[in-house]
Every structure is written in C-alpha cells, then in structure tokens.
Amino acid sequence: MHLLPHRVPPAGTRPRLRRQLERLYGSTGLALWPRLEAILRERAAERPAAMVALDEARLADPDWFVAPDMLGYSTYVDRFAGTVDGLIDKVDHLESLGVRYLHLLALLKARAGDSDGGFAVADYLAVEPRLGTMADVERLTARLREGRISLCVDLALNHTADDHAWAQAARAGDPHYRAFYHVVDPAEAEAYEADLLQVFPTTAPGNFTAVPEMGGSVWTTFYPFQWDLNWANPEVMLAIVDTMLRLANHGFEAFRLDSIAFLWKQMGTDCRNRPEAHYIVRALRAALAIVAPATLLKAEAIVPTALVPPYFGADEGDDWNGGFEPECHLVYNNSLMVAGWVALAEQSAALPAAIVAASGGLPRGANWLSYARCHDDIGWGAVIGDLAGIDADPVARLKAAARFIDGADGSWARGEPFQSDGSVLHGSNGTMASLAGLEAAQTEPEREMAFRRITLLNALSIASGGLATVYMGDEAGLLNDTDYRDDPERAHEGRWLHRPAMDWAALDGKAARRIAGDIRALRAARIASGGAGAPATISTQTPALLGIACGSDRVFLNFSPHAVRVGDLADWHDRVADSPIGDDAMIGPWSVLWAGPAA
C-alpha cells in the first residue's frame, strides 16, 4: 500500500494490521479493511511536510529514542506555564536540563467540572480551552523540534468523559454511539463485579454507574463520569485510529496510552491485561507505522512486573509467519519507581536489584520509561509479586515501607496515604523532595541527606538505561502543596498534593541549583558511558548497595545512612566527581558512585 509517492510502509506492517483486525473481530474485522484503508490514505495525504521529513529521519534511525542522551520531562501545562503559548517561552529551561522528550499531561479538552485531573476527555481533537488551541500546539511543536524535543500527549483509550460527543449522542438514543460503550443490566453488573477489582475504592467504589437514559448501567472502571469504551465494537477501532492519526498530524510525536490494561472486558476475568488488549495496541502501532512512523506509543500499564513485558510485543508463534509483533515503543517501569522508595524506607537494595534484573531482555526498538516520581501516587501493590521472591510476607513488608514514606516511625519522609487510612496497602502521595526528607529537614546536615536521597533516586532512573523522565518541579525541589484542600473540585483527590504550580523563582534557589545540577551531571555521565536500553545488575556484597551496569560503566547506589565500601575499582574514574576512584573506595551515606574506565 503506497500511501504517498515517496514512502513505502515498513515490511510486514500491512499484514500485521489486518491480522489484529481478524483476531479481534473475525470476518467483520476483515470487512472493515476498505474503510480503514481510506482513513489511512486520507490522514497520510494530510501529513505536514515537517512531519514527513521527521518520519523519514526516524525510519532511517528507528532506535533514536533508545539513546544515552534521552531525558524526559513531564508536566501539566497550567501548573507549569499557564498556557501552551506560555510554555513556548519555557522551552529554554527544558533545553538547559538536556530534555529530549516532553510529556504534557491532560492537555486535551476535559469534561466540565471534575475530570480526574483532565483524564476524562470530552474532545480528543481539541485542547483544553483555558490552555490554548491546536494552533498553539503546532507552534509549540515547531519550537520543540528546533530543540530536538519530542512532544507526548495522553490518549485515553479505555474511556471518554460522559460529556464527549459520542456519549452525548448515546445518551440521546443514537444506537450507533450507544454501542460505543458497555451498558449492562443489574444482573450482568453483579456477575462482572464478582471478579473485578476497584481502582478507587474510597472515592469511586464499584465498576458500574446507573444511567437511566442509557437503559442500564454503564461500565465506569475509574470514575462515574468516565465511560468505558466497548472495544469489541470495531467502530471504536476505526474512530480511535482516525483520532490518533489526526493528532499525530498536529505534531505530536508520542502518545501515552492511558489505562491500556483495562481495554477488553470478558466475563469471569478481572478484565485486565487480556490478550485482546494487546491486539488493539498492536493494531494502533501498525497504523502509525504506515502513516506517521515518527510517532512513539507509550504504555501506561501500571501492572505487576511479570505482566509488563507483553506490552512491548510478542511472537505469537505457529499460526503466523510474520514473527515478532511490536506493540509499544516505551513502557513505564513503574515497579522500578516503587522499588526505589521501598529501598529508601528499608535501607535495602534487594527490591530494586530484583526489578533491574527483571528489566533486561528488551526487544529491538523498545525501551523503558523510568522515573523517580510522577503525577500519580506510589502504588505499592505493583511489586507484591517481586517482593514475594524475597520475603514470605510481602504485604507486611510493603505496609512498613508505606508507613515510613507516609511519615510514621520517626521518618524523615512527609508523604500521605492515598485511598486508604494507611491500614490497607494502597498508595502514597507527595512530591519527590517532601518524600525524600527535604520538607522535614531542619539543619544543613539533614538537608544534605535529603539532597543525596533525591540524587540517589534520579540516578536509579538514569543509570537503568530507560528514557528517564523528571516530573515537574522535582528539579527545583518543590514541596507538598496542601492548597488543593481548599478547592471543592480538587479536595477529594489527594494526588493534588504533588501537583504544585511551578515556582520559577525557586530555580535560583539552593535546592534547585543542587538538584538540577546533579541531574545534568548524571545525564552527562550516562552519555559518556554509552548506556541505554535494558539494564543489568552488578553483584555486591553489601545489602544496601545496588550495582548497575550502564554501558561501559559501573554505577553503585548506597541505600543506607552509612558509608559502605566497594573494591576492585583501581583503574576507574568517578565521572560525576571527575576524580580517580582507587581500589578501596568508600561510598557515602545515601550516595552514588558512577565509575567509568580511566582514560
């Protein structure tokens, strides 16, 4: 299929796309092909020249995002710069950090009122009006491309807002759009609930919401105003493919696929991580490869570590001679983030060592997205399976770590429980600086230890080879923001604790100079190492000491308040301190030693 005179889709892409349609929808899926092909042709014909040029460059260098210099940044537009236009003036700050990838959270038009922080999308093809317009976005993407920064936007695949045009039409009685959603009677809802978990058990219990105009209960995994899409309806596939390609043509170079573990519903299961969810994402990947190959897919699959690798893709074997079927280019290494905080709480490198060891074996053209904090809570349950191989009672161990991070037992951390009073294992909220001890620090030595813990977690993210991403304000050491409690629309949502407005004046302060300087030094060390992609562990003899192989280098992270010794580094050089190491090196409390071969 030659969509444009100068471009031939990568080999095997078209058959892979047809295969996913057949797997999902049988003969109905294959009957959709002419309509889907028409969408692909139309969107390809509209592709702007600048994006076509980027497509060609990325096809020539398909592993461009698996590179030592890749550093990401994640932020809300309004909290960071007010508007999209205002953000254009802040790109120089991102460039100063070495950012190559920018994720703008909740950019698209959200429902009126409560919108789950903007993740209840009312219009996929419009920007939230108070933030700007798509024309503003196109100006921003042009400026970002000058700095070699790729723009990522959230694409909510599991649900729309209840005031999205599709939902409004469904509520008004349009059978075409009613079939875009799951509508069940009370008996069906009860039968499904027997196997379903609850995402927000405190603020939004249950998985169904009665909507009389729809003639039953609508499936609402997250909040009652977020209606789950019915991906068993092939019309949903056509609509989302068209939407995704239109967004790519506006200049977006990456999509964060929100909540993709929940896409496919099947009675008698927990409706998470179903095989069909993977077929859906593989179809989206193939459509992008045909029309907009410069574009990345990123899986927001916050699931147990053992269930994460399939989101990179798989080779399904005997009935298909097409080999490996790629899925997402990037997948969140959420387990590594959680493990870092567990390690700080219990002064043990055991869990991050297990996660790093499990993070190897990536397929070609794939990478982790790593991070120390993000806009969401720290979901402790994600690592129960990993910790079970270390401790016979992983839940008790994680509860102890959560209590510590929530500030109990004389802790230096200042977190708060999320969706729990702390008695049940769920999540914890807080900014990186507050959780690492900067808020509680009263003396200069205490502040120094907090700075070290911040650098330690940033080093874990950067040295582990993924596209390490800094969350807004963490480079400035911003503390917990409790003002949300006075806002009726936000007071019920504890995650606003770590979503403060960017304090630009703070960038001139001591905390920002220290933290941002350490991030730049760690990025420079990784570039010098040549390390990127799948990480590997280096065995150490000290329980609190984690060793990571990063390119040509050895990186050691001390998760304890005591200095520890590491030997066999006589011919190595500390890249961060720019000094020789010596055979019998000491690593200070909560510190990092980034060892590269001596020149």
C-alpha positions as CSV (number, residue, x, y, z in Angstrom):
1,M,0.0,0.0,0.0
2,H,1.8,3.2,-1.2
3,L,0.1,6.0,0.7
4,L,2.4,8.7,-0.6
5,P,4.7,8.7,-3.6
6,H,7.9,8.8,-1.5
7,R,7.0,6.3,1.2
8,V,6.6,2.5,1.4
9,P,5.4,1.2,4.8
10,P,7.8,-1.0,6.7
11,A,7.8,-4.6,5.6
12,G,5.0,-6.7,7.1
13,T,3.1,-3.7,8.6
14,R,0.0,-4.1,6.5
15,P,-0.4,-7.8,7.2
16,R,0.1,-7.2,10.9
17,L,-2.6,-4.6,10.9
18,R,-5.0,-7.0,9.1
19,R,-4.1,-9.8,11.5
20,Q,-5.1,-7.8,14.5
21,L,-8.5,-6.9,13.0
22,E,-9.2,-10.5,12.2
23,R,-8.2,-11.7,15.7
24,L,-10.4,-9.1,17.3
25,Y,-13.4,-9.1,15.0
26,G,-13.2,-12.1,12.8
27,S,-14.7,-11.8,9.3
28,T,-16.2,-8.5,10.4
29,G,-12.7,-7.1,11.0
30,L,-11.6,-8.0,7.5
31,A,-14.7,-6.4,6.1
32,L,-13.6,-3.2,7.7
33,W,-10.4,-3.1,5.8
34,P,-11.6,-0.8,2.9
35,R,-12.9,1.8,5.4
36,L,-9.7,1.6,7.5
37,E,-7.5,1.9,4.3
38,A,-9.4,5.0,3.3
39,I,-8.7,6.6,6.7
40,L,-5.0,5.8,6.4
41,R,-4.8,7.3,2.9
42,E,-6.7,10.5,4.0
43,R,-4.5,11.1,7.0
44,A,-1.3,10.3,5.1
45,A,-2.3,12.8,2.4
46,E,-2.7,15.5,5.2
47,R,0.6,14.8,6.9
48,P,2.5,18.1,7.1
49,A,5.9,18.3,5.2
50,A,7.8,18.9,8.5
51,M,6.3,15.7,9.9
52,V,7.0,13.7,6.7
53,A,10.7,14.8,6.9
54,L,10.7,13.6,10.6
55,D,9.2,10.3,9.5
56,E,12.0,9.7,7.0
57,A,14.6,10.5,9.6
58,R,13.1,8.2,12.1
59,L,12.8,5.4,9.6
60,A,16.5,5.7,8.9
61,D,17.2,5.7,12.7
62,P,14.4,3.6,14.3
63,D,16.2,3.3,17.7
64,W,16.5,7.1,18.1
65,F,14.7,7.1,21.4
66,V,17.0,4.3,22.8
67,A,20.0,6.7,23.2
68,P,22.2,7.7,26.2
69,D,21.2,11.4,25.9
70,M,17.5,10.8,26.2
71,L,16.0,12.6,29.1
72,G,12.3,13.3,29.6
73,Y,10.2,15.8,31.4
74,S,6.5,15.5,32.5
75,T,4.3,18.4,33.4
76,Y,0.8,20.0,33.4
77,V,0.6,23.0,31.1
78,D,-1.3,25.2,33.6
79,R,0.8,24.3,36.6
80,F,4.0,24.8,34.6
81,A,3.4,27.8,32.3
82,G,-0.3,28.8,32.4
83,T,-1.0,28.2,28.7
84,V,0.5,26.4,25.7
85,D,1.7,29.8,24.4
86,G,3.3,30.4,27.8
87,L,5.1,27.1,27.6
88,I,6.8,28.1,24.4
89,D,8.8,30.6,26.4
90,K,9.9,27.9,28.9
91,V,11.4,25.6,26.3
92,D,14.8,27.1,27.1
93,H,14.5,25.7,30.7
94,L,13.9,22.2,29.3
95,E,16.9,22.6,26.9
96,S,19.1,23.6,29.9
97,L,18.3,20.3,31.6
98,G,19.0,18.3,28.4
99,V,15.4,17.3,27.9
100,R,14.7,15.4,24.6
101,Y,11.1,14.3,25.4
102,L,8.2,16.4,26.9
103,H,5.0,14.8,28.1
104,L,2.2,17.3,28.6
105,L,-0.4,15.8,31.0
106,A,-4.1,16.3,30.5
107,L,-3.7,18.6,27.5
108,L,-6.8,17.7,25.6
109,K,-10.3,19.1,26.3
110,A,-11.7,17.6,29.5
111,R,-15.2,17.4,30.8
112,A,-16.7,20.3,32.7
113,G,-16.3,20.1,36.5
114,D,-14.4,17.1,38.0
115,S,-12.4,15.5,35.3
116,D,-10.0,13.1,37.1
117,G,-7.2,15.7,36.7
118,G,-8.1,16.1,33.0
119,F,-8.1,12.4,32.1
120,A,-11.9,12.4,31.4
121,V,-11.6,13.6,27.8
122,A,-14.5,15.4,26.2
123,D,-12.8,16.0,22.9
124,Y,-9.7,14.2,21.7
125,L,-9.1,16.7,18.9
126,A,-9.3,19.9,20.9
127,V,-7.0,21.4,23.5
128,E,-8.5,22.4,26.9
129,P,-9.8,25.9,26.1
130,R,-8.2,27.6,29.1
131,L,-4.8,26.2,27.9
132,G,-4.9,27.2,24.3
133,T,-5.7,25.8,20.8
134,M,-4.3,23.2,18.4
135,A,-2.8,26.1,16.5
136,D,-0.8,27.0,19.7
137,V,0.2,23.3,19.9
138,E,1.5,23.4,16.4
139,R,3.6,26.5,17.2
140,L,4.9,24.7,20.3
141,T,5.8,21.5,18.4
142,A,7.8,23.6,15.9
143,R,9.8,25.2,18.7
144,L,10.3,21.8,20.4
145,R,11.6,20.3,17.1
146,E,14.2,23.0,17.0
147,G,15.5,21.7,20.3
148,R,15.1,18.1,19.3
149,I,12.4,17.6,21.9
150,S,9.5,15.2,21.1
151,L,6.0,16.1,22.4
152,C,3.9,13.4,24.0
153,V,0.2,13.7,24.8
154,D,-2.2,11.5,26.7
155,L,-4.5,9.3,24.6
156,A,-7.2,7.8,26.9
157,L,-8.1,4.5,25.2
158,N,-10.2,3.0,27.9
159,H,-12.9,5.7,28.3
160,T,-14.3,9.0,27.4
161,A,-15.9,11.6,29.5
162,D,-19.7,11.4,29.9
163,D,-20.0,14.7,28.0
164,H,-17.9,13.6,25.0
165,A,-19.9,13.9,21.8
166,W,-20.1,10.1,21.5
167,A,-21.5,9.8,25.0
168,Q,-23.9,12.7,24.5
169,A,-25.2,11.0,21.3
170,A,-25.5,7.7,23.1
171,R,-27.4,9.3,26.0
172,A,-29.8,10.9,23.4
173,G,-30.6,7.5,22.0
174,D,-28.3,7.1,19.0
175,P,-27.8,3.3,18.7
176,H,-24.5,3.8,16.8
177,Y,-22.9,5.6,19.6
178,R,-24.7,3.7,22.4
179,A,-22.7,0.7,21.1
180,F,-19.5,2.6,21.7
181,Y,-20.0,1.9,25.4
182,H,-20.7,-1.1,27.7
183,V,-24.3,-1.0,29.0
184,V,-25.4,-3.8,31.2
185,D,-28.4,-4.8,33.4
186,P,-28.1,-5.2,37.2
187,A,-27.6,-9.0,36.9
188,E,-24.8,-8.6,34.4
189,A,-23.1,-5.9,36.5
190,E,-23.3,-8.1,39.6
191,A,-21.8,-11.1,37.7
192,Y,-18.9,-9.0,36.4
193,E,-18.2,-7.4,39.8
194,A,-17.6,-10.8,41.3
195,D,-14.2,-10.9,39.5
196,L,-13.4,-7.1,39.2
197,L,-11.0,-5.1,41.4
198,Q,-11.6,-1.5,42.3
199,V,-9.3,1.3,41.3
200,F,-10.6,4.0,43.6
201,P,-12.4,2.1,46.3
202,T,-12.8,5.1,48.5
203,T,-13.8,7.9,46.1
204,A,-15.4,5.8,43.4
205,P,-16.3,2.3,44.6
206,G,-17.7,-0.2,42.1
207,N,-17.2,-0.5,38.4
208,F,-20.7,0.4,37.0
209,T,-22.9,3.5,37.1
210,A,-26.6,3.6,36.6
211,V,-27.5,5.9,33.6
212,P,-31.3,5.7,33.1
213,E,-31.1,7.4,29.6
214,M,-28.8,4.5,28.5
215,G,-31.3,1.9,29.7
216,G,-29.0,0.3,32.2
217,S,-25.6,0.7,33.9
218,V,-22.6,2.0,32.1
219,W,-19.2,0.4,32.8
220,T,-17.1,3.0,34.6
221,T,-13.8,1.5,35.8
222,F,-12.5,4.7,37.2
223,Y,-15.0,7.5,38.0
224,P,-18.8,7.6,37.2
225,F,-18.1,10.3,34.6
226,Q,-15.6,8.2,32.7
227,W,-17.5,5.8,30.4
228,D,-15.5,2.7,29.3
229,L,-15.3,2.3,25.5
230,N,-16.5,-1.0,24.0
231,W,-13.5,-2.2,22.0
232,A,-15.4,-5.3,21.0
233,N,-17.2,-2.9,18.6
234,P,-15.0,-2.4,15.5
235,E,-16.4,1.1,15.0
236,V,-14.5,2.1,18.1
237,M,-11.3,0.9,16.5
238,L,-11.9,3.0,13.3
239,A,-12.8,6.1,15.4
240,I,-9.7,5.9,17.6
241,V,-7.3,5.2,14.7
242,D,-8.7,8.2,12.9
243,T,-8.4,10.3,16.0
244,M,-4.8,9.2,16.7
245,L,-3.6,9.9,13.2
246,R,-5.2,13.4,13.2
247,L,-3.4,14.1,16.4
248,A,-0.1,12.9,15.0
249,N,-0.6,15.3,12.1
250,H,-0.8,18.2,14.6
251,G,2.9,17.5,15.6
252,F,2.6,15.1,18.5
253,E,5.4,12.5,18.4
254,A,4.3,10.2,21.2
255,F,1.1,9.0,22.7
256,R,0.8,7.9,26.3
257,L,-1.8,5.2,26.1
258,D,-3.8,5.7,29.3
259,S,-5.0,2.7,31.2
260,I,-4.5,0.2,28.4
261,A,-4.6,-2.8,30.7
262,F,-8.4,-2.4,31.0
263,L,-9.4,-2.3,27.4
264,W,-11.0,-5.7,26.9
265,K,-13.9,-7.0,29.0
266,Q,-14.6,-10.7,29.5
267,M,-16.9,-12.2,31.9
268,G,-15.3,-14.4,34.6
269,T,-12.0,-12.5,34.5
270,D,-10.7,-9.4,36.2
271,C,-10.8,-7.7,32.8
272,R,-7.2,-6.6,32.9
273,N,-4.3,-7.5,30.6
274,R,-6.5,-9.6,28.3
275,P,-4.8,-10.8,25.1
276,E,-7.2,-8.7,23.1
277,A,-5.9,-5.5,24.8
278,H,-2.5,-6.3,23.2
279,Y,-4.1,-6.9,19.8
280,I,-5.7,-3.5,20.0
281,V,-2.5,-1.7,20.7
282,R,-0.6,-3.7,18.0
283,A,-3.2,-2.5,15.5
284,L,-2.6,1.1,16.6
285,R,1.1,0.6,16.3
286,A,0.8,-0.8,12.7
287,A,-1.5,2.1,11.7
288,L,1.1,4.6,12.9
289,A,3.9,2.8,11.2
290,I,2.0,3.2,7.9
291,V,1.1,6.9,8.2
292,A,3.2,8.5,10.9
293,P,6.3,6.3,11.7
294,A,8.0,9.2,13.6
295,T,5.4,8.6,16.4
296,L,6.0,6.5,19.6
297,L,3.5,4.6,21.6
298,K,4.0,4.5,25.4
299,A,2.1,2.0,27.6
300,E,0.7,3.3,30.9
301,A,0.4,-0.3,32.1
302,I,0.6,0.0,35.9
303,V,0.5,-3.7,36.5
304,P,2.7,-6.3,38.3
305,T,6.1,-6.6,36.8
306,A,5.6,-10.1,35.3
307,L,2.7,-8.7,33.2
308,V,4.6,-5.7,31.8
309,P,6.9,-7.3,29.0
310,P,4.0,-8.3,26.7
311,Y,3.2,-4.6,26.2
312,F,6.4,-4.4,24.2
313,G,5.0,-7.0,21.8
314,A,5.4,-10.7,21.3
315,D,5.9,-13.5,18.8
316,E,2.6,-15.5,18.9
317,G,4.0,-18.5,17.1
318,D,2.7,-21.3,14.9
319,D,-0.3,-19.8,13.1
320,W,1.5,-16.7,11.9
321,N,4.7,-16.4,9.9
322,G,5.2,-12.7,10.5
323,G,7.4,-13.1,13.5
324,F,7.6,-10.6,16.3
325,E,4.6,-8.3,16.5
326,P,5.7,-5.0,18.0
327,E,3.4,-3.2,20.4
328,C,4.6,-0.2,22.4
329,H,8.0,1.5,21.9
330,L,8.0,2.6,25.5
331,V,6.6,1.1,28.7
332,Y,6.6,2.7,32.2
333,N,8.9,0.9,34.5
334,N,6.6,1.6,37.4
335,S,8.0,-1.2,39.5
336,L,11.4,0.3,39.5
337,M,10.0,3.6,40.8
338,V,8.2,1.9,43.6
339,A,11.3,-0.2,44.4
340,G,13.4,2.9,44.8
341,W,11.1,4.2,47.6
342,V,10.9,0.8,49.2
343,A,14.8,0.8,49.2
344,L,15.0,4.2,50.9
345,A,12.4,3.2,53.5
346,E,14.1,-0.1,54.5
347,Q,17.7,0.7,53.6
348,S,18.0,-2.3,51.4
349,A,18.8,-2.7,47.7
350,A,17.1,-6.1,47.5
351,L,13.9,-5.0,45.7
352,P,15.5,-2.6,43.1
353,A,18.1,-5.2,42.4
354,A,15.3,-7.7,41.6
355,I,13.5,-5.2,39.4
356,V,16.6,-4.2,37.5
357,A,17.4,-7.9,36.9
358,A,13.9,-8.4,35.6
359,S,14.1,-5.4,33.3
360,G,16.5,-6.9,30.8
361,G,15.8,-8.7,27.6
362,L,14.1,-5.9,25.8
363,P,13.2,-6.4,22.1
364,R,14.9,-4.3,19.5
365,G,13.4,-0.8,19.1
366,A,12.0,-0.7,22.7
367,N,12.9,1.0,25.9
368,W,11.6,1.5,29.4
369,L,10.4,4.9,30.6
370,S,11.9,5.3,34.0
371,Y,11.1,7.9,36.7
372,A,11.5,8.6,40.4
373,R,8.1,10.4,40.8
374,C,5.2,11.2,38.5
375,H,1.7,12.8,38.7
376,D,0.2,9.6,40.2
377,D,0.6,8.1,43.6
378,I,3.2,5.4,44.5
379,G,1.1,2.3,44.1
380,W,2.8,-0.2,46.5
381,G,0.8,-3.2,45.3
382,A,2.6,-3.3,41.9
383,V,5.6,-5.0,43.4
384,I,4.0,-7.6,45.6
385,G,4.9,-10.4,43.2
386,D,8.6,-9.2,43.0
387,L,8.9,-8.9,46.8
388,A,7.3,-12.4,47.3
389,G,10.6,-13.8,45.9
390,I,12.4,-12.0,48.7
391,D,10.1,-12.1,51.7
392,A,7.4,-14.6,52.7
393,D,5.1,-11.8,53.7
394,P,5.5,-9.1,51.0
395,V,2.3,-7.2,52.0
396,A,3.5,-6.7,55.6
397,R,6.9,-5.5,54.3
398,L,5.3,-3.1,51.9
399,K,2.9,-1.8,54.5
400,A,6.0,-1.0,56.7
401,A,7.6,0.9,53.8
402,A,4.4,2.8,53.1
403,R,4.1,3.8,56.7
404,F,7.7,5.1,56.6
405,I,7.2,7.1,53.5
406,D,3.9,8.4,54.9
407,G,6.0,9.9,57.8
408,A,5.5,7.3,60.6
409,D,8.0,5.8,63.0
410,G,10.2,8.9,63.2
411,S,10.6,9.0,59.4
412,W,12.2,12.0,57.5
413,A,9.6,11.4,54.7
414,R,6.4,13.5,54.5
415,G,4.0,11.6,52.4
416,E,0.3,10.9,52.8
417,P,-1.7,7.7,52.3
418,F,-3.8,7.6,49.1
419,Q,-7.3,5.9,49.0
420,S,-6.6,4.5,52.4
421,D,-6.2,5.5,56.1
422,G,-2.9,3.6,56.0
423,S,-4.2,0.4,57.4
424,V,-4.7,-1.1,53.9
425,L,-1.9,-1.3,51.4
426,H,-2.7,1.1,48.5
427,G,-0.7,4.2,47.6
428,S,1.2,7.2,48.9
429,N,1.2,10.8,47.7
430,G,3.9,13.5,47.9
431,T,6.4,15.4,45.9
432,M,9.9,13.9,45.5
433,A,11.5,16.5,47.8
434,S,9.0,16.0,50.6
435,L,9.2,12.2,50.4
436,A,13.0,12.3,50.4
437,G,13.2,14.4,53.5
438,L,13.7,18.0,52.3
439,E,10.4,19.2,53.9
440,A,11.2,17.8,57.3
441,A,14.9,18.8,57.3
442,Q,15.8,21.4,60.0
443,T,19.5,21.5,59.7
444,E,22.1,21.7,56.9
445,P,23.3,18.1,57.5
446,E,19.6,16.9,57.3
447,R,19.1,18.9,54.1
448,E,22.3,17.4,52.6
449,M,21.0,13.9,53.3
450,A,17.7,14.8,51.6
451,F,19.6,16.1,48.5
452,R,21.5,12.9,48.4
453,R,18.4,10.8,48.5
454,I,16.9,12.8,45.7
455,T,20.0,12.2,43.6
456,L,20.1,8.6,44.5
457,L,16.6,8.0,43.1
458,N,17.3,10.1,40.0
459,A,20.5,8.0,39.5
460,L,18.4,4.8,39.8
461,S,16.2,6.1,36.9
462,I,19.0,7.4,34.7
463,A,21.5,4.6,35.2
464,S,18.9,1.9,34.5
465,G,19.0,2.7,30.8
466,G,15.5,3.9,30.1
467,L,14.1,7.2,29.0
468,A,14.5,8.8,32.4
469,T,11.8,11.3,33.0
470,V,11.8,14.2,35.5
471,Y,8.4,15.2,36.9
472,M,7.5,18.9,37.0
473,G,9.1,20.8,39.9
474,D,11.2,17.9,41.1
475,E,14.3,19.6,39.6
476,A,13.5,22.6,41.8
477,G,12.9,20.7,45.0
478,L,9.2,21.8,45.3
479,L,7.5,20.6,48.4
480,N,4.0,19.2,49.1
481,D,1.2,21.6,48.1
482,T,-1.8,21.4,50.5
483,D,-3.7,24.3,48.9
484,Y,-5.9,21.8,47.0
485,R,-7.8,21.0,50.2
486,D,-9.5,24.4,49.9
487,D,-10.7,23.8,46.4
488,P,-14.1,22.0,46.3
489,E,-13.3,20.4,42.9
490,R,-9.9,19.0,44.0
491,A,-10.3,18.4,47.7
492,H,-11.3,14.8,47.3
493,E,-8.3,14.0,45.1
494,G,-5.2,13.5,47.3
495,R,-2.8,13.3,44.3
496,W,-3.0,17.1,44.0
497,L,-0.6,17.1,47.0
498,H,2.2,16.5,44.5
499,R,0.9,18.7,41.6
500,P,2.1,22.1,42.7
501,A,2.3,25.1,40.5
502,M,5.9,25.6,39.2
503,D,7.8,28.1,41.3
504,W,10.0,29.8,38.7
505,A,11.7,31.9,41.4
506,A,12.8,28.7,43.1
507,L,15.1,27.9,40.2
508,D,17.5,30.4,41.5
509,G,17.5,28.8,45.0
510,K,20.0,26.5,46.6
511,A,17.8,23.4,46.3
512,A,17.2,23.9,42.6
513,R,20.8,24.6,41.8
514,R,21.8,21.4,43.7
515,I,19.2,19.1,42.3
516,A,19.2,20.3,38.7
517,G,23.0,20.3,38.7
518,D,23.0,16.7,39.9
519,I,20.5,15.7,37.1
520,R,22.8,17.3,34.5
521,A,25.8,15.5,35.9
522,L,24.1,12.2,35.9
523,R,22.9,12.6,32.3
524,A,26.4,13.6,31.2
525,A,27.8,10.5,32.9
526,R,25.3,8.3,31.1
527,I,26.1,9.9,27.8
528,A,29.8,9.2,28.4
529,S,29.0,5.6,29.3
530,G,27.1,5.0,26.1
531,G,24.5,3.2,28.2
532,A,20.8,3.0,27.1
533,G,18.2,0.3,26.9
534,A,17.9,-2.8,29.1
535,P,19.9,-2.6,32.4
536,A,21.8,-5.3,34.2
537,T,22.8,-5.7,37.8
538,I,26.3,-6.0,39.3
539,S,26.6,-8.2,42.4
540,T,27.7,-6.5,45.5
541,Q,28.5,-7.9,49.0
542,T,26.6,-5.2,50.8
543,P,22.7,-5.5,51.3
544,A,22.2,-1.7,51.0
545,L,24.4,-1.4,47.8
546,L,22.9,-1.7,44.3
547,G,25.3,-2.2,41.4
548,I,24.1,-1.4,37.8
549,A,26.0,-1.9,34.6
550,C,25.4,1.1,32.4
551,G,27.2,0.9,29.0
552,S,30.9,0.9,29.8
553,D,30.4,2.0,33.4
554,R,29.6,0.6,36.8
555,V,27.2,2.6,38.9
556,F,26.8,1.9,42.6
557,L,23.9,3.3,44.7
558,N,24.1,3.2,48.5
559,F,20.6,3.0,50.0
560,S,21.7,3.4,53.6
561,P,22.6,6.2,56.0
562,H,26.1,4.7,56.5
563,A,29.2,4.8,54.3
564,V,29.9,1.5,52.5
565,R,33.0,0.1,50.8
566,V,33.3,-1.1,47.3
567,G,36.5,-2.6,45.9
568,D,38.1,-3.5,42.5
569,L,37.9,0.0,41.1
570,A,41.6,0.8,41.0
571,D,41.6,1.7,37.3
572,W,38.3,3.5,37.3
573,H,37.3,7.2,37.3
574,D,34.3,8.9,39.1
575,R,32.5,10.6,36.2
576,V,30.4,12.8,38.5
577,A,33.2,14.0,40.8
578,D,35.7,13.9,37.9
579,S,38.4,12.2,40.0
580,P,40.2,8.8,40.2
581,I,38.5,6.3,42.5
582,G,41.2,4.0,43.8
583,D,41.0,0.3,44.6
584,D,39.3,0.6,48.0
585,A,36.5,3.2,47.6
586,M,34.0,4.4,50.1
587,I,30.5,5.5,49.1
588,G,29.0,8.0,51.5
589,P,25.5,7.7,53.1
590,W,22.7,7.8,50.5
591,S,25.2,8.4,47.8
592,V,26.1,7.4,44.2
593,L,29.4,6.4,42.7
594,W,29.4,6.5,38.9
595,A,32.6,4.6,37.8
596,G,33.8,4.8,34.3
597,P,37.0,3.3,32.9
598,A,40.1,5.6,33.4
599,A,41.1,7.4,30.2
